[in-house]
Amino acid sequence: MTDLSSVKDQVALVTGGTQGIGLACAQRLLAEGAKVAILGRNESVGAQALIDLKPISPHLVFIQADCTLKADVAHAVKEVERLWGTIHILVHCAGGFLSKPTLEDLSEADWRQGIDWNLTSSFLAVQAVVPIMKKNTYGRIVNVASVAGRAGVATAPIDYSASKAAVTVLTQRLALELAPMGITANVVAPGTTETPRVIGLGSQRMQDISARIPVGRLGKPEEIAHAIYYFCTPGAGFTTGAVLDVNGGLWTGA
């Protein structure tokens, strides 16, 4: 009988996997016995991630890639396929935002950058792995969106909110297309989480954000990774097109 919670010996590709939520996802998948490729733009950050993760499992590789570039994503996917023969799981954590929350502060170039970081990168990653998953008649795609794409969060940059909302709808549309092929596509939408970028805002800003969250604190990367992990498992085969909000009660869908 298939262990519905096991990803042992499966191959996972984690974009944005060198820090924050992506790094936590890589840690969890490795601990559960998966072979994991982490993608990131910064070579030195990737090297540090390898140092941090290698004690968990040797079945790990870092591939330098800018997920807004089709050629980089295609190269990364081919490299994973060369190493391990296939890809079963895609966790897309790559993304970013500019600290320009107001409409007038945002240039057209800023807008396009935000869309590329969050939406185009997701499209390119999914497009690259789906042919492999089709051959397997099996796949698990998890896109990381945000509470900022679920509700109008006044402090979130406009490009970030819009692009993360689009990631959610993109994933739901993909779920319909890919379901007959044994491939699921789901979304985890975190609230503000203790990632390096958020920690860099400073302790006072973090306290101010925490005060607006009903549970009274920020999320932890491993908590988001725990939610993501379910969607990666064989037991999630009847769950597709779903959005799991992990935000400490900041937005409940009401």
ZIZIJO-V803974 format. One record per residue. RES is the residue in one letter. SS is DSSP state (~ for helix, > for strand, _ for the rest). PSI is psi in whole degrees, -180 to 180 (none if undefined). Layout:
((RES & SS & PSI) (RES & SS & PSI))
//
This chain:
((M & _ & 136) (T & _ & 133) (D & _ & 109) (L & _ & -15) (S & _ & 5) (S & _ & 136) (V & _ & 20) (K & _ & 129) (D & _ & 2) (Q & _ & 158) (V & > & 125) (A & > & 139) (L & > & 122) (V & > & 109) (T & > & 151) (G & _ & 34) (G & _ & 10) (T & _ & -12) (Q & _ & 169) (G & ~ & -137) (I & ~ & -40) (G & ~ & -43) (L & ~ & -42) (A & ~ & -37) (C & ~ & -43) (A & ~ & -43) (Q & ~ & -47) (R & ~ & -46) (L & ~ & -41) (L & ~ & -44) (A & ~ & -27) (E & _ & 5) (G & _ & 8) (A & _ & 159) (K & > & 130) (V & > & 129) (A & > & 125) (I & > & 136) (L & > & 142) (G & > & 160) (R & _ & -30) (N & _ & 118) (E & ~ & -41) (S & ~ & -38) (V & ~ & -38) (G & ~ & -40) (A & ~ & -40) (Q & ~ & -38) (A & ~ & -40) (L & ~ & -42) (I & ~ & -42) (D & ~ & -35) (L & ~ & -26) (K & ~ & -35) (P & _ & -22) (I & _ & -45) (S & _ & 144) (P & _ & -9) (H & _ & 69) (L & > & 142) (V & > & 145) (F & > & 134) (I & > & 122) (Q & > & 126) (A & _ & 141) (D & _ & 111) (C & _ & -2) (T & _ & -4) (L & _ & 120) (K & ~ & -41) (A & ~ & -40) (D & ~ & -45) (V & ~ & -44) (A & ~ & -42) (H & ~ & -44) (A & ~ & -45) (V & ~ & -42) (K & ~ & -37) (E & ~ & -42) (V & ~ & -43) (E & ~ & -38) (R & ~ & -41) (L & ~ & -46) (W & ~ & 0) (G & _ & -18) (T & _ & 179) (I & _ & 126) (H & _ & -31) (I & > & 133) (L & > & 122) (V & > & 113) (H & > & 102) (C & _ & -11) (A & _ & 142) (G & _ & -172) (G & _ & 178) (F & _ & 156) (L & _ & 146) (S & _ & 62) (K & _ & 82) (P & _ & -21) (T & _ & 155) (L & _ & -44) (E & _ & -23) (D & _ & -19) (L & _ & 121) (S & _ & 167) (E & ~ & -39) (A & ~ & -40) (D & ~ & -45) (W & ~ & -49) (R & ~ & -36) (Q & ~ & -45) (G & ~ & -42) (I & ~ & -42) (D & ~ & -46) (W & ~ & -42) (N & ~ & -42) (L & ~ & -52) (T & ~ & -40) (S & ~ & -40) (S & ~ & -47) (F & ~ & -47) (L & ~ & -40) (A & ~ & -46) (V & ~ & -45) (Q & ~ & -34) (A & ~ & -34) (V & ~ & -23) (V & ~ & -41) (P & ~ & -35) (I & ~ & -44) (M & ~ & -36) (K & ~ & -41) (K & ~ & -33) (N & ~ & -15) (T & _ & 41) (Y & _ & 137) (G & > & 152) (R & > & 117) (I & > & 127) (V & > & 117) (N & > & 135) (V & > & 117) (A & _ & -133) (S & _ & 153) (V & ~ & -27) (A & ~ & -20) (G & ~ & 1) (R & _ & -25) (A & _ & 163) (G & _ & 86) (V & _ & 114) (A & _ & -29) (T & _ & -6) (A & _ & 140) (P & _ & 143) (I & ~ & -44) (D & ~ & -36) (Y & ~ & -48) (S & ~ & -47) (A & ~ & -44) (S & ~ & -36) (K & ~ & -34) (A & ~ & -40) (A & ~ & -35) (V & ~ & -40) (T & ~ & -47) (V & ~ & -38) (L & ~ & -46) (T & ~ & -41) (Q & ~ & -37) (R & ~ & -42) (L & ~ & -36) (A & ~ & -41) (L & ~ & -41) (E & ~ & -38) (L & ~ & -15) (A & ~ & -43) (P & ~ & -13) (M & ~ & 9) (G & _ & 16) (I & > & 127) (T & > & 153) (A & > & 120) (N & > & 168) (V & > & 137) (V & > & 128) (A & > & 94) (P & > & 156) (G & _ & -170) (T & _ & 128) (T & > & 151) (E & _ & 70) (T & _ & 165) (P & ~ & -37) (R & ~ & -43) (V & ~ & -42) (I & ~ & -34) (G & _ & -14) (L & _ & -19) (G & _ & 155) (S & ~ & -37) (Q & ~ & -43) (R & ~ & -40) (M & ~ & -38) (Q & ~ & -41) (D & ~ & -42) (I & ~ & -44) (S & ~ & -35) (A & ~ & -23) (R & _ & -7) (I & _ & 127) (P & _ & -37) (V & _ & -7) (G & _ & 18) (R & _ & 170) (L & _ & 161) (G & > & 159) (K & _ & 141) (P & ~ & -38) (E & ~ & -25) (E & ~ & -40) (I & ~ & -41) (A & ~ & -35) (H & ~ & -42) (A & ~ & -42) (I & ~ & -37) (Y & ~ & -41) (Y & ~ & -46) (F & ~ & -17) (C & ~ & -12) (T & _ & 161) (P & ~ & -30) (G & ~ & -9) (A & ~ & 17) (G & _ & -21) (F & _ & 11) (T & _ & 111) (T & _ & 147) (G & _ & 13) (A & _ & 154) (V & > & 120) (L & > & 114) (D & > & 124) (V & > & 82) (N & _ & 16) (G & _ & 19) (G & _ & 6) (L & _ & -37) (W & _ & 126) (T & _ & 6) (G & _ & 3) (A & _ & none))
//
